[in-house]
Each structure stands twice: as structure tokens, then as C-alpha cells.
Amino acid sequence: MHRATGCACQKLRVIAGLSILLGSTACWSNPFFSDLLDATQESQNNSTSLLLLAWLAPNPSETLHVTASASQVLMAEQATFQATNGTAPYSFRIQSGAGSIDANGIYTAGAVLGSQTILVTDANSLSGTATISVFGGQGNGTFQNTDGSVNYNSPTQPERINAGDFNQDGAIDIAIGTNGGATQYVYIFQGNGDGTFSGGITNTLSSSARGIEIIDVNGDSKLDVITGEQDGTDHFAVLIGNGDLTLQGRTDYAAPASIQDLVTADFDNDGKVDLVSCGTDDSLSFHKGTGDGTFSAYVSTGAINNPFHVSAADLNLDGNMDAITSNYSGAPSTNAGVSVFLGNGDGTFQNPVEYATNTNSHSVKVADFNNDGILDLVSANRGAASISTLLGNGDGTFQTAVDTAVGASPFDMAPCDLNGDGRMDLAVASEGASQVSILFGNNDGTFAAQTPFSAPGGPKEIICRDLNNDQKMDIATPTVNSHRFRVYLGN
């Protein structure tokens, strides 16, 4: 939690057991006391609670950690937070002073400078253990942070992520695909509408998930899941949604080789969802959708150099969907880059045109980064700790790549407007640095220097969505080594 100087307002988010307290803006004009702070509740209990806390250190750190050992905090309509010097069974500590900020802007806590107690009164006298983490938001594209566990009765590692409203309750749910371990899963986590998630419904795969598409593939107005499967299985799986967070058993469809990634779109202009996959045989394959949730046999439609990711968009505005792959090659290969396959509108593609990027292009995304109405490309360069931006010319061709530094081993990216200025920004998951980097767009295809956020455990895929219905973009990413996915709520 930052201490505000000059009353620069901060936001407070508290998680206590099952309770989620979404704090309003408050100001700290003195390090030894706090002004009054309201918090609207998100639980369904009719008890009331009072939380009292105080500063002991003159320079509080960015994060206040509170560990409760007696009662859960369950709230009704409001809670009041106010500084006090009283004592009670709860304690907190402020870490600062000896802490440091490294070259990437990541804060490392130092010695504990002081402690004080927190009093929580609970009308229901419930018992339990809770941990509270508070992250101060600056109102300029920075983020609060919470965790959601993905390790539900499985040691497998989360790697792929996508989101959609599976149960049609107006709250965004999250799908996680795993990689590693004897059995692989797609987990569906129910969104609570406030940026938190519950559940973890398991759906078994035959192999590691490679890409997750969430789309209504059979026209019943319910979201379905399609995921590629690797490790020698040579197919993708379709799991039809029941409209209630559950999925039917998977139906597998053959691919020419183990799938690296896949994307859905209407590639033959018949109004039905098709699928394009890229695989370990260095091919691009078209899978025609029938409209009832099934797919015809694949047709190999192009050759690529070591593809790892595929996206789809109409790059030349001819009404036909095109495909773009990231080509992952070992350094110092000159073939690393992105390949553009212009669509013919019938499920086939023209010969690919390759564009060079920096080393090991791992992911490619499409957005208009210079606000000229023409789609551009961006590549995550896993071997170079950078992203490459390729501005579009409007005819399906692209300009020379321009690099921007990010954290080590970037795995994936998500374009969106993160600070509400009407410009396209970029969130980057850097697995090697265990961080998420925010690159604010300058509206000309360039980006400001990265703003990093810690993501312990190695973030993999990353998405931007409004997860708490506040009209602001949030970020979610699975961290493979911690068996979790992390949610960053936008301010």
C-alpha cells in the first residue's frame, strides 16, 4: 500500500476468506494516520464487521500483508476502515526501508520496520484463516492483483487461457488449459462479476493443451471450447458447452501432426465456424466447420518454418479472413519472424509472405497500433526479450519490424486500451522474468518503456477482458510453475 504524498489518491482491494471488499478511493496525507475509507461488499452474509488498522513506519511499502488466524470477515452492505492505535488478535507488518527496486521496477521488500494489530468484529463469530493482500492503484493504467488457484486435485501446469460467459450470467468466466503431468485438463472457473473466480470444473484432455478457442461452434447460443492437443496425439478436441459451466465429453478431430496452436473464424464465407491449425510438421491446415459442432477432414494449405502461434484477421480488407503465424526458429536463424497467408475466401490461402522479426517469434497478435484504420502485427520474441511491431500498409503487406524491450522470454501478448486514452496498448507475459509488462501505446505504432508487474511462477498466455464489469480492462495470465492464474484488475 502506498502512502500518498500530496494526497495522490490510491485504491484499496482486500480479500479476506470468502469476502471481497472493493475499496473506494481514499487519501493518506500523513504516514501515521489514515482518512476514512468505505468499501462495498461482494459477499452474501448479513453480518457486519469493523476493521481497524494503523501505521507504525514512516514510509510504508507498496504492499501491506495481513494474515488472519481467527475470524473470517463476512460483510453486508458496508465496512469502515480507520486508523487506530488499539490492539487486537490480528497483526500486520509494513515492509520498507531496506527494500529495493531493481532495473525492471520490481519491488523487493526489506526488513520489517514495525507492526500493529487489526481488530475485526464479526457478528457471526465465524472461524477460519484468511490472507489479505493490498495493491495500490495509481489510476493511470496500473493494476491491482489477486490470485486464483488452478491446482484443483491435479499437479498439472496451467499454460493456456481464454475467457467467455459460459453460464450466461453476465460475468466473464475463465478457461485454463494445462501442460505437464500424466493427465491434462481444461478447467472452467466461474466468474463472480467482481474480478474473482470460483470453482475449477475439470474436463479431461488426452494431451497438453495447445491453444484454447471459446466460441459457439454449433449455433445453440452456448459457448463451446476447442483446444489443440500436442505430444504425438495429432488432433484437436471439441467440447460442447451445456450453458452452465459444464462441457460435454470431447470429440477429437485429426490433424496432420501435433498441433502447436489453432484459431477459429469463417475462412470460406459460408457463415459457419471453421478452424485453422499450425503443427509440428511445419504446415498450416484448414478444418471446415459444418455448423453443427463437427468438422470435416483437414486440408493442408501452406508450409511454414517452425510455427508456434496462429492468428486470424482480414488484413487487406477484401472480406476474406487471412492467417498469420509466428515462426519460432533457433537463433541465429534468419527465418524467425511472422508469415502472412492471405485468404482466398474458400478455405485456401495464397503462398505465405515472411517478415523478419527478432529471435524466436513465439506469438503474433493483430491490432491497429497507429490509429490509421489499418491492421498491424506485433510479435513476441522469446529469444530477444523484445516485441516487434510491423505496421500494416492496408493491402496485406507490412513494414519493417521495430523492436521494443520487454522482460526475458516473452511468451504471449494481449493488445487492448489499458488506460482509457483511446490508444492501443499491449500487455506482455514474460515467462523468463516472471513478470507482466504493460506497454502504453503512443498512437503512432511505438510504445513507451515497459511498466512491469510481478507475476511469480512464469506467466504464459495472457488475455485482456473486463473481468469485474467496471468498464475498465483487466488482465489474466496463468503462471505455470505456481499452478495458478493471476488476475490484474485495471484501475
JOKA-V946992 format. One record per pair of residues at least 6 apart in sequence whose ideal C-beta (glycine too) atoms are under 6 Angstrom apart, sorted by the first residue. I is the first residue (numbers start at 0). GAP is how many residues later the second one is. Records with the same first field share a line. If there is no record, write none. Layout:
I->GAP / GAP
This chain:
0->59 / 63 / 133 / 135
1->8 / 60 / 134
2->25 / 28 / 57
3->6 / 23 / 24
6->20 / 22
8->16 / 18
9->126
10->14 / 126 / 480
11->11 / 122
12->131
13->7 / 118
14->117
15->57 / 114 / 116
16->55 / 111 / 113
18->24 / 54 / 55 / 56
19->22 / 174 / 176
20->18 / 58
21->18
22->16
23->14
25->9 / 11
26->8
27->6
30->24 / 27
31->23
32->50
33->49
35->46
36->44
38->40
40->34
41->152
42->31 / 32
44->29
45->30
46->27 / 75 / 76 / 77
47->28 / 75
48->24 / 26 / 30 / 71 / 73
49->71
50->30 / 69
51->32 / 67
52->65
53->29 / 30 / 31 / 62
55->58 / 60
56->37 / 39 / 56 / 57
58->37
59->34 / 36
60->34 / 35 / 38 / 48
61->45
63->70
65->26 / 66
66->64
67->22 / 62
68->60
69->19
70->49 / 51 / 55
71->54 / 56 / 58
72->47
86->30
87->29 / 31
89->27 / 28 / 30
90->24 / 26
91->26
92->19 / 22
93->19 / 20
94->14 / 17
95->17
96->13 / 14 / 16
97->12 / 13
98->9 / 10 / 11
99->8
100->6
103->348
104->347
105->348
134->9 / 10
136->7 / 354
138->352
140->277 / 278
141->349
142->345 / 347
143->345
144->343
145->341
146->337 / 339
147->49 / 337
148->335
149->8 / 26 / 37 / 333 / 334 / 335
150->332
151->48
154->26
155->22 / 24 / 25 / 28
156->21 / 22 / 23 / 323
157->18 / 20 / 320 / 327
158->20 / 301 / 319 / 321
159->17 / 49 / 52 / 301
160->15 / 300 / 302 / 317
161->13 / 50 / 52
162->9 / 11 / 300 / 302
163->50 / 59
164->7
165->7 / 57 / 75 / 79
166->77 / 78
170->20 / 22
171->19 / 293 / 295
172->17 / 18
173->15
174->11 / 13 / 37 / 50
175->11 / 302 / 309
176->9 / 32 / 35 / 50
177->6 / 7
178->29
183->21 / 23 / 24
184->17
185->17 / 39
186->13 / 15
187->13 / 57
188->8 / 10 / 11
189->8 / 9 / 55
190->6
192->276
193->274
194->272 / 273 / 292 / 294
200->44
202->36 / 44
204->24
205->23 / 27
206->22 / 23 / 24 / 26
207->22 / 23
208->18
209->18 / 20 / 49 / 50 / 51
210->17 / 50 / 51
211->15
212->13 / 51
213->9 / 11
214->49 / 58
215->7
216->7 / 56 / 76
217->74 / 75
221->19 / 21
222->18
223->16 / 17
224->14 / 22
225->12
226->10
227->8 / 31 / 34
228->6 / 8
229->28
231->26
233->21 / 23 / 24
234->17 / 18 / 19 / 20
235->17 / 23 / 26
236->13 / 15
237->13
238->8 / 11
239->8 / 53
240->6
252->42
254->22 / 24 / 30 / 43
255->25 / 27 / 29 / 44
256->22 / 23 / 24
257->21 / 22
258->18 / 20
259->18 / 19 / 47 / 48
260->17 / 48 / 49
261->13 / 15
262->13 / 47 / 48 / 49
263->9 / 11
264->47 / 56
266->7 / 54 / 76 / 80
267->78 / 79
268->76
271->17 / 19
272->16
273->14 / 15
274->12
275->10 / 47
276->8
277->6 / 29 / 32 / 47
281->21 / 22
282->17
283->17 / 18
284->13 / 15
285->13 / 15 / 61
286->8 / 11
287->8 / 59
288->6
300->47 / 48
301->39 / 47 / 50
303->21 / 23 / 35
304->22 / 24 / 30
305->21 / 22 / 23
306->18 / 20
307->18 / 20 / 54
308->17 / 54 / 55
309->13 / 15
310->13 / 53 / 55
311->9 / 11
312->53 / 62
313->7
314->7 / 60 / 81
315->79 / 80
319->23 / 25
320->22
321->20 / 21
322->18
323->14 / 16 / 40
324->14
325->12 / 35 / 36 / 37 / 38 / 53
326->10 / 12 / 34
327->32 / 34
328->6 / 7
330->28 / 52
335->23 / 24 / 25
336->17 / 18 / 19 / 20 / 24
337->17 / 23 / 26 / 39 / 41
338->13 / 15
339->13
340->8 / 11
341->8 / 54
342->6
354->35 / 43
356->22 / 24 / 31 / 44
357->23 / 26 / 28 / 30 / 45
358->22 / 24 / 25
359->21 / 22 / 23
360->18 / 20
361->18 / 20
362->17 / 49 / 50
363->13 / 15
364->13 / 48 / 50
365->9
366->48 / 57
367->7
368->7 / 55 / 72 / 76
369->74 / 75
370->72
373->18 / 20
374->17
375->15 / 16
376->13 / 21
377->9 / 11
378->9
379->7 / 30 / 33
380->7
381->27
384->23
385->17 / 19
386->17 / 19
387->13 / 15
388->13 / 56
389->8 / 11
390->8 / 54
391->6
403->43
405->22 / 24 / 31 / 44
406->23 / 26 / 28 / 30
407->22 / 24 / 25
408->22 / 23
409->18 / 20
410->18 / 20 / 49
411->17 / 49 / 50
412->13 / 15
413->13 / 48 / 49 / 50
414->9 / 11
415->48 / 57
417->7 / 55
422->18 / 20
423->17
424->15 / 16
425->13
426->11 / 35 / 37 / 48
427->9
428->7 / 30 / 33 / 48
429->7
430->27
433->21 / 22 / 24
434->17 / 19 / 20
435->17 / 19 / 23
436->13 / 15
437->13
438->8 / 11
439->8
440->6
454->24 / 31
455->26
456->22 / 24 / 25
457->21 / 22 / 23
458->18 / 20
459->18 / 20
461->15
462->13
463->9 / 11
466->7
467->21
471->18
472->17
473->15 / 16
474->13
475->9 / 11
476->9
477->7
478->7
